[in-house]
Amino acid sequence: MKVSLQLLGLCTVIFSVACHSKRGTPAAIAATDRFHKQIAARQYEPIWLSMDESFRRSGDLTSRNLDSIHNEFGEARHFWWKGGSVESGFYFPSHLVVIEGEVEFSKGWATERFEWMVRGEHAVLMRYSIGKKFMPAKSSASQN
């Protein structure tokens, strides 16, 4: 009986950690989807407001940067989640969710990395980066 209670306790801890580690992921995925839709619609203010204050002050992602992303890549058609992580502690209500993936845009492909601080259903953008993976060659007709 003592062994089975210990085993039950261990299983409960493992299950709790596994469930806890996924918290925040749905909100981060929804925020990533919203980010792509807002860039497509050139709605930069909601993105700006969803950013962490220190990220805003860094100047790494401004309306000009977002407009450049839209102009260079076009609209996001599909996002393939390639990896990520969730960092959280039992004593903190927030979770740092990192989402990395490849994106098919209307003008080519890119890799993206999002870092969201999630508390409940609210996601705050802590960091964002985009890197070219493949851009289609311009046709000779479009160069003339």
Backbone as JSON, one array per atom type, in Angstrom:
{
  "sequence": "MKVSLQLLGLCTVIFSVACHSKRGTPAAIAATDRFHKQIAARQYEPIWLSMDESFRRSGDLTSRNLDSIHNEFGEARHFWWKGGSVESGFYFPSHLVVIEGEVEFSKGWATERFEWMVRGEHAVLMRYSIGKKFMPAKSSASQN",
  "N": [[0.83, -1.2, 0.0], [1.94, 1.23, 0.79], [3.91, 1.63, -1.17], [2.33, 1.88, -3.47], [0.98, 4.25, -2.9], [3.09, 6.05, -2.89], [3.88, 5.79, -5.55], [1.56, 6.71, -6.79], [1.63, 9.35, -5.85], [4.0, 10.24, -7.12], [3.27, 9.97, -9.81], [1.21, 11.85, -9.88], [2.65, 14.25, -9.44], [4.3, 14.27, -11.74], [2.32, 14.38, -13.75], [1.15, 16.84, -13.09], [3.29, 18.62, -13.55], [3.66, 18.19, -16.3], [1.19, 19.07, -17.37], [1.21, 21.69, -16.43], [3.37, 22.75, -17.79], [2.42, 23.21, -20.32], [0.71, 25.27, -20.14], [-0.42, 28.42, -21.19], [0.38, 28.14, -23.81], [-1.81, 27.89, -25.78], [-2.81, 30.56, -25.71], [-0.57, 31.98, -26.58], [-0.26, 30.97, -29.17], [-2.65, 31.87, -30.31], [-2.17, 34.62, -30.1], [0.01, 34.86, -31.83], [-1.19, 34.24, -34.28], [-3.0, 36.36, -34.41], [-1.17, 38.49, -34.56], [-0.07, 38.06, -37.15], [-2.38, 38.52, -38.71], [-2.89, 41.18, -38.08], [-0.63, 42.49, -39.09], [-1.03, 41.98, -41.81], [-3.31, 43.51, -42.26], [-2.26, 45.94, -41.82], [-2.46, 46.98, -39.24], [-0.9, 48.3, -36.97], [-0.85, 49.52, -34.47], [-2.31, 47.92, -32.5], [-0.47, 45.8, -32.3], [1.76, 47.12, -31.33], [0.75, 47.92, -28.86], [0.49, 45.45, -27.68], [3.0, 44.77, -27.0], [5.74, 44.27, -24.72], [6.77, 46.75, -22.41], [9.57, 47.31, -22.18], [10.48, 46.14, -24.53], [9.23, 47.74, -26.4], [10.53, 50.19, -25.86], [13.1, 49.52, -26.7], [13.13, 49.81, -29.43], [13.38, 47.91, -31.37], [11.28, 46.85, -32.81], [9.26, 48.6, -34.69], [6.6, 50.67, -36.06], [7.49, 51.27, -38.59], [9.29, 49.13, -39.06], [7.44, 47.02, -39.01], [5.84, 47.7, -41.18], [7.74, 47.44, -43.2], [8.19, 44.68, -43.06], [5.67, 43.79, -43.9], [5.62, 44.89, -46.51], [7.83, 43.61, -47.71], [7.42, 40.82, -47.39], [4.68, 40.33, -47.67], [1.37, 39.01, -47.13], [0.84, 36.72, -44.45], [0.37, 33.38, -45.14], [0.42, 30.78, -44.15], [1.43, 29.25, -41.12], [3.91, 27.23, -39.84], [4.49, 25.55, -37.02], [7.5, 24.95, -35.66], [8.86, 24.47, -33.35], [9.52, 25.2, -29.9], [9.13, 26.47, -26.57], [8.12, 26.34, -23.12], [8.45, 28.23, -20.34], [8.1, 28.24, -16.97], [7.13, 28.73, -13.56], [6.04, 27.27, -10.5], [5.38, 29.2, -8.7], [4.88, 31.51, -10.0], [2.49, 33.34, -11.85], [2.74, 33.79, -14.54], [3.85, 32.73, -17.82], [6.57, 32.14, -19.9], [6.42, 31.81, -23.22], [7.83, 30.44, -25.99], [7.72, 30.54, -29.43], [8.58, 29.08, -32.41], [8.87, 29.04, -35.91], [8.14, 28.32, -39.4], [7.09, 30.39, -42.04], [4.79, 30.76, -44.61], [4.57, 33.27, -46.78], [2.83, 35.62, -48.91], [4.75, 36.56, -50.64], [6.95, 34.93, -50.41], [9.04, 32.89, -48.23], [9.77, 32.64, -44.71], [11.49, 32.5, -41.55], [10.33, 32.64, -38.23], [10.43, 33.89, -34.88], [8.86, 34.07, -31.86], [8.48, 35.48, -28.64], [6.48, 35.23, -26.0], [5.0, 36.53, -23.08], [2.81, 35.06, -21.06], [-0.12, 35.4, -19.27], [-2.75, 33.97, -17.9], [-5.17, 34.34, -20.29], [-3.98, 36.38, -21.6], [-1.5, 37.65, -23.66], [1.73, 38.99, -23.88], [3.98, 40.52, -26.03], [7.31, 39.86, -25.95], [9.69, 39.58, -27.39], [10.6, 39.52, -30.86], [11.54, 38.07, -33.93], [12.51, 37.85, -37.35], [13.54, 36.03, -40.16], [14.86, 35.74, -43.42], [14.13, 32.99, -45.45], [13.59, 31.98, -47.96], [13.12, 33.65, -50.91], [11.13, 34.27, -53.7], [12.44, 34.47, -57.03], [12.54, 37.48, -58.92], [10.6, 38.04, -61.8], [11.64, 38.62, -65.2], [9.91, 40.31, -66.48], [8.81, 41.84, -64.43], [10.97, 43.33, -63.71], [11.42, 45.18, -65.63]],
  "CA": [[0.0, 0.0, 0.0], [2.82, 2.38, 0.89], [4.55, 1.8, -2.47], [1.35, 2.37, -4.43], [0.71, 5.66, -2.6], [4.25, 6.8, -3.37], [3.79, 5.78, -7.01], [0.47, 7.63, -7.12], [2.14, 10.71, -5.62], [4.96, 10.55, -8.18], [2.49, 10.15, -11.05], [0.5, 13.13, -9.75], [3.63, 15.32, -9.65], [4.68, 14.26, -13.17], [1.17, 14.87, -14.5], [1.0, 18.28, -12.81], [4.36, 19.34, -14.25], [3.39, 18.11, -17.74], [0.08, 19.97, -17.69], [1.63, 23.05, -16.11], [4.32, 23.23, -18.79], [1.71, 23.57, -21.55], [-0.11, 26.45, -19.9], [0.02, 29.61, -21.91], [0.63, 27.88, -25.23], [-2.93, 28.31, -26.64], [-2.88, 32.03, -25.78], [0.56, 32.43, -27.41], [-0.58, 30.61, -30.56], [-3.69, 32.82, -30.74], [-1.52, 35.93, -30.25], [0.83, 34.78, -33.05], [-2.13, 34.32, -35.4], [-3.5, 37.75, -34.41], [-0.03, 39.29, -35.02], [-0.02, 37.95, -38.61], [-3.56, 39.18, -39.28], [-2.75, 42.63, -37.9], [0.36, 42.98, -40.08], [-1.69, 41.93, -43.13], [-4.25, 44.63, -42.32], [-1.49, 47.13, -41.46], [-2.94, 47.45, -37.94], [0.32, 48.22, -36.17], [-1.04, 49.99, -33.1], [-2.58, 46.81, -31.58], [0.78, 45.06, -32.09], [2.56, 47.98, -30.46], [0.16, 47.87, -27.52], [0.66, 44.1, -27.12], [4.42, 44.58, -26.71], [6.28, 44.61, -23.42], [7.28, 48.13, -22.38], [11.02, 47.36, -22.47], [10.65, 45.82, -25.95], [8.85, 48.98, -27.1], [11.61, 51.18, -25.69], [14.31, 49.08, -27.41], [13.05, 50.26, -30.81], [13.64, 46.8, -32.29], [10.11, 46.6, -33.64], [8.49, 49.83, -34.79], [5.64, 50.66, -37.17], [8.29, 51.25, -39.83], [9.74, 47.75, -39.23], [6.29, 46.19, -39.34], [5.46, 48.02, -42.56], [8.77, 46.82, -44.05], [7.9, 43.24, -43.09], [4.5, 43.63, -44.76], [5.99, 45.19, -47.9], [8.79, 42.65, -48.23], [6.93, 39.44, -47.38], [3.26, 40.22, -47.99], [0.51, 38.45, -46.1], [1.14, 35.36, -44.0], [-0.63, 32.41, -45.58], [0.41, 29.61, -43.27], [2.52, 29.2, -40.13], [4.22, 25.88, -39.38], [5.17, 25.6, -35.73], [8.64, 24.01, -35.71], [9.4, 24.22, -32.02], [9.29, 26.24, -28.92], [9.26, 26.03, -25.19], [7.34, 27.05, -22.12], [9.18, 28.35, -19.08], [7.21, 28.74, -15.92], [7.38, 28.23, -12.22], [4.8, 27.09, -9.75], [5.13, 30.36, -7.87], [4.62, 32.67, -10.85], [1.3, 33.1, -12.67], [3.05, 34.03, -15.95], [4.63, 31.72, -18.51], [7.26, 32.6, -21.1], [6.18, 30.84, -24.29], [8.62, 30.72, -27.2], [7.18, 29.86, -30.61], [9.44, 29.21, -33.58], [8.25, 28.37, -37.04], [8.33, 28.78, -40.77], [5.88, 31.06, -42.51], [4.61, 30.98, -46.04], [3.98, 34.57, -47.07], [2.44, 35.76, -50.31], [5.92, 36.88, -51.45], [8.09, 34.06, -50.1], [9.08, 32.16, -46.97], [10.63, 33.2, -43.67], [11.43, 31.88, -40.23], [9.96, 33.6, -37.21], [10.53, 33.5, -33.47], [8.08, 34.92, -30.95], [8.57, 35.22, -27.2], [5.29, 35.79, -25.37], [4.77, 36.34, -21.65], [1.38, 34.78, -21.0], [-0.77, 35.34, -17.95], [-4.14, 33.64, -18.22], [-5.37, 34.38, -21.74], [-3.36, 37.62, -22.08], [-0.12, 37.44, -24.11], [2.51, 40.21, -24.11], [5.11, 40.23, -26.89], [8.58, 40.22, -25.32], [10.7, 39.62, -28.46], [10.18, 39.0, -32.17], [12.56, 38.14, -34.98], [12.14, 37.23, -38.63], [14.7, 35.83, -41.03], [14.53, 35.22, -44.75], [14.51, 31.63, -45.76], [13.55, 31.87, -49.41], [12.29, 34.64, -51.59], [11.08, 33.92, -55.12], [13.15, 35.36, -57.94], [11.68, 38.38, -59.68], [10.58, 37.73, -63.23], [12.23, 39.68, -66.01], [8.85, 41.26, -66.82], [8.61, 42.78, -63.32], [12.15, 44.17, -63.55], [11.42, 46.21, -66.69]],
  "C": [[0.87, 1.25, 0.0], [3.48, 2.68, -0.46], [3.56, 2.37, -3.49], [0.98, 3.83, -4.16], [1.87, 6.54, -3.06], [4.23, 6.9, -4.9], [2.69, 6.74, -7.48], [0.91, 9.08, -6.94], [3.11, 11.14, -6.71], [4.25, 10.81, -9.5], [1.75, 11.48, -11.03], [1.44, 14.3, -10.0], [4.02, 15.4, -11.12], [3.55, 14.81, -14.01], [0.99, 16.37, -14.31], [2.05, 19.09, -13.55], [4.1, 19.33, -15.75], [2.27, 19.05, -18.14], [0.48, 21.42, -17.5], [2.54, 23.61, -17.22], [3.65, 23.64, -20.09], [0.84, 24.81, -21.36], [0.46, 27.64, -20.65], [0.19, 29.39, -23.39], [-0.56, 28.27, -26.11], [-3.04, 29.83, -26.79], [-1.76, 32.58, -26.66], [0.32, 32.12, -28.88], [-1.63, 31.57, -31.11], [-3.09, 34.2, -30.96], [-0.65, 35.97, -31.51], [-0.05, 34.91, -34.28], [-2.67, 35.75, -35.54], [-2.42, 38.7, -34.95], [0.02, 39.27, -36.56], [-1.19, 38.66, -39.28], [-3.45, 40.7, -39.18], [-1.72, 43.21, -38.85], [-0.28, 43.02, -41.47], [-2.63, 43.11, -43.33], [-3.58, 45.97, -42.02], [-2.03, 47.8, -40.19], [-1.78, 47.33, -36.96], [0.13, 48.66, -34.72], [-1.4, 48.85, -32.13], [-1.33, 45.95, -31.3], [1.65, 45.83, -31.11], [2.06, 47.9, -29.02], [0.31, 46.5, -26.87], [2.1, 43.82, -26.72], [4.76, 44.96, -25.28], [6.9, 46.01, -23.48], [8.77, 48.22, -22.72], [11.29, 47.01, -23.93], [10.28, 47.03, -26.8], [9.97, 50.0, -27.06], [12.87, 50.8, -26.47], [14.32, 49.57, -28.86], [13.32, 49.17, -31.83], [12.48, 46.53, -33.24], [9.23, 47.84, -33.62], [7.47, 49.69, -35.92], [6.36, 50.59, -38.5], [8.79, 49.82, -40.11], [8.58, 46.85, -39.66], [5.82, 46.44, -40.76], [6.47, 47.42, -43.54], [8.55, 45.32, -44.17], [6.73, 42.98, -44.03], [4.86, 43.84, -46.23], [6.9, 44.13, -48.51], [8.21, 41.24, -48.37], [5.48, 39.29, -47.81], [2.49, 39.63, -46.82], [0.95, 37.04, -45.74], [0.01, 34.44, -44.43], [-0.73, 31.23, -44.64], [1.63, 29.64, -42.36], [2.69, 27.76, -39.68], [5.05, 26.01, -38.11], [6.25, 24.53, -35.72], [9.21, 23.72, -34.34], [9.08, 25.36, -31.1], [9.46, 25.66, -27.53], [8.35, 26.86, -24.31], [8.17, 27.05, -20.85], [8.24, 28.95, -18.06], [7.64, 28.16, -14.59], [6.07, 28.11, -11.49], [4.43, 28.33, -8.95], [4.8, 31.61, -8.68], [3.42, 32.39, -11.74], [1.56, 33.29, -14.17], [3.92, 32.92, -16.5], [5.28, 32.36, -19.73], [7.13, 31.51, -22.15], [6.94, 31.3, -25.52], [8.03, 29.88, -28.33], [8.11, 30.15, -31.77], [8.79, 28.46, -34.73], [8.66, 28.96, -38.37], [7.0, 29.32, -41.26], [5.9, 31.14, -44.02], [3.88, 32.32, -46.17], [3.6, 34.63, -48.54], [3.63, 36.06, -51.22], [7.14, 36.02, -51.12], [7.95, 33.4, -48.74], [10.0, 32.87, -45.98], [10.54, 32.33, -42.43], [11.1, 32.98, -39.23], [10.16, 33.0, -35.83], [9.79, 34.54, -32.64], [8.38, 34.51, -29.52], [7.42, 35.98, -26.55], [5.33, 35.53, -23.88], [3.26, 36.23, -21.5], [0.93, 34.69, -19.54], [-2.25, 35.14, -18.21], [-4.28, 33.55, -19.74], [-4.71, 35.6, -22.39], [-1.89, 37.37, -22.42], [0.53, 38.79, -24.41], [3.74, 39.82, -24.92], [6.4, 40.76, -26.26], [9.69, 40.4, -26.36], [10.1, 39.05, -29.73], [11.36, 39.09, -33.12], [12.06, 37.39, -36.21], [13.41, 37.13, -39.46], [14.26, 35.25, -42.35], [14.97, 33.78, -44.87], [14.59, 31.48, -47.28], [12.63, 32.95, -49.94], [12.27, 34.28, -53.07], [11.82, 34.95, -55.97], [12.16, 36.23, -58.68], [11.75, 38.0, -61.15], [11.16, 38.89, -64.0], [11.19, 40.72, -66.39], [8.67, 42.28, -65.69], [9.82, 43.68, -63.12], [12.2, 45.28, -64.59], [10.48, 47.32, -66.37]]
}
